[in-house]
Amino acid sequence: MLTNRQLFQLHLGQTSPAPLMLEIEKAEGVWLFGPGGKKIIDLISGVSVSNTGHRHPKVVAAIKDQVDSYLHLMVYGEIIQSPQVKYAEKLSSLLPENLSSVYFVNSGSEAIEGALKLAKRYTGRSKIVYFANSYHGSTHAALSIQGSPVYKSAFLPLLPDTWQIPFNDSSSLNIIDDKCACVILEPVQAEAGVIYPDEGWLGEIRRRCTDSGTMLIFDEVQTGFGRTGDLFAINKFGIIPDILVLAKALGGGMPLGAFISSKEIMDTLTFNPPLGHITTFGGHPVCCAAGLASLEVIVDENLAALSRSKEKLFRQLLRHEMISEIRGEGLLLAVQLRNNGYIPWIIEHAPEYGLLLDYFLFNPGSFRIAPPLIISNDEITEACSRLKMLLDDAASKVEIK
Ligand SMILES: Cc1ncc(COP(=O)(O)O)c(C=O)c1O
C-alpha cells in the first residue's frame, strides 16, 4: 500500500519541485503535531492566516454552530445569510467610514480580481499602476500586477495597460494621471521581505490619486488583522484607500476573501449591466462565521497591540552573528542574514528543530517569522532557543562558496 507521502506526490498537483512534505495530524494554538508525537512550533501561521492560532475554541464553536444551521444555500448575493451580514457589519465598524460595503469572495486572488474590476468600472479607465516586488496572487489579473518577472513571464500576455514602478520612489509617481483606473499596493510589502513605505510616500500617492480621480487600492491580505501591530496598516499610516482587499486571516482559518469600498463605488458592479462580479461560494456562511469569531478574539484580546511586545521579545532573544537585521513590526518579521546561502538549508531543516519557517518569494536573503498572534512569551523563548541552535548548525554544516 502506498503511503500518504507517495500518494501526495502521485495525485496532488505540485506547486514546486521541493515541497516541505511535512505530515501533520493535528494543530492547536501555535503547535503542529506530526506522526509519533512530533511537535513543531508554527512560525508561519499558514502564511499570515492563523492569527488566532490553530483551532481557537471560539472559532471552532462558531464553525460548529453554523454547520448545525446551514452550509451553502445559493450563489452569493441573493439570500440574506446572517454570518455574512454580521461579519460585514463588524468589518465596517472597524474600518474608516468610506469602507462600508463588503463584497465577499473566496480568496485573496479573487478579491484582487474584484478590486481591479471595480476600479475599472467606477472610473471607466483601464490603466493600472503597481509596484516592483509586489505579490497579489496567482490568477491572470493578479499575475499581471506581480512586481517580479520570475513567476509571470511564462504566462504572457497578461492584462494590458499595467505599469510597474519602484516602491518608495516619489520621482515615478507622475505616472498617476487621469487615465488611471487604480494604483494598487501592499502598504507593507510582504513577499518583498517586509518592506515599509518611506515617511510621507503613501500620502503622496493618496494625493495624486485624489487629484486624478484614480482609485487607491490597498492589498492588506497579509498585513490585516493585527499582523503588523495595528489592526490594519490603514490605522498605522492613517492613509485611507478607496478599495481595501482582505483575505488570509479574514476567514479565521477558513477560505475567504473580500474587497471593500463605499456603497457608491460598489454599486457600479450592481447596475448597467448587473452581475459585475459573480461568485458561487464567495462569503460561504461557515467561513464568515469563523472569520467573525476570529476577528472578535483579535479585537477583544487586543492581539494587535500585544504583538508589539511579542516582537520586542523576539528581537531581544534572537541575537546571532549570522543575522544582519530583523525588519518589520508586530509579528510579520523578516530575519535578514549576512549571507543568503544559508537560507535554503535553514528552512529545509527547521522541522528537525521543531520549527516551521518559510521563504519570502522575492527576498532570497531573509526568512519569515509570522507566528499566530496568540503565541505566549514562553513559546517565543522556546522558539528563539531552537532558532539559535538551527543557525549555529547552519553555520557549521553549510558550505558557502
Ligand atoms: C499580499 C497578498 N495579496 C494577495 C494574495 C493572494 O491570496 P490567495 O493566495 O488567497 O489568492 C497573497 C497571497 O499570498 C498576498 O500575500
The ligand as a MOL file (V3000), in Angstrom:
LIG
                    3D

  0  0  0     0  0            999 V3000
M  V30 BEGIN CTAB
M  V30 COUNTS 16 16 0 0 0
M  V30 BEGIN ATOM
M  V30 1 C -0.3910 40.4600 -0.3060 0
M  V30 2 C -1.1360 39.3150 -0.9490 0
M  V30 3 N -2.1590 39.5680 -1.7670 0
M  V30 4 C -2.8590 38.5990 -2.3630 0
M  V30 5 C -2.5440 37.2630 -2.1450 0
M  V30 6 C -3.3110 36.1780 -2.8320 0
M  V30 7 O -4.0850 35.4660 -1.9180 0
M  V30 8 P -4.5880 33.9870 -2.2560 0
M  V30 9 O -3.3840 33.0910 -2.1720 0
M  V30 10 O -5.6100 33.7180 -1.1950 0
M  V30 11 O -5.1730 34.0050 -3.6080 0
M  V30 12 C -1.4740 36.9520 -1.2910 0
M  V30 13 C -1.0930 35.5500 -1.0450 0
M  V30 14 O -0.0660 35.2330 -0.5120 0
M  V30 15 C -0.7530 38.0090 -0.6870 0
M  V30 16 O 0.2800 37.7570 0.1290 0
M  V30 END ATOM
M  V30 BEGIN BOND
M  V30 1 1 1 2
M  V30 2 1 2 3
M  V30 3 2 2 15
M  V30 4 2 3 4
M  V30 5 1 4 5
M  V30 6 1 5 6
M  V30 7 2 5 12
M  V30 8 1 6 7
M  V30 9 1 7 8
M  V30 10 2 8 9
M  V30 11 1 8 10
M  V30 12 1 8 11
M  V30 13 1 12 13
M  V30 14 1 12 15
M  V30 15 2 13 14
M  V30 16 1 15 16
M  V30 END BOND
M  V30 END CTAB
M  END
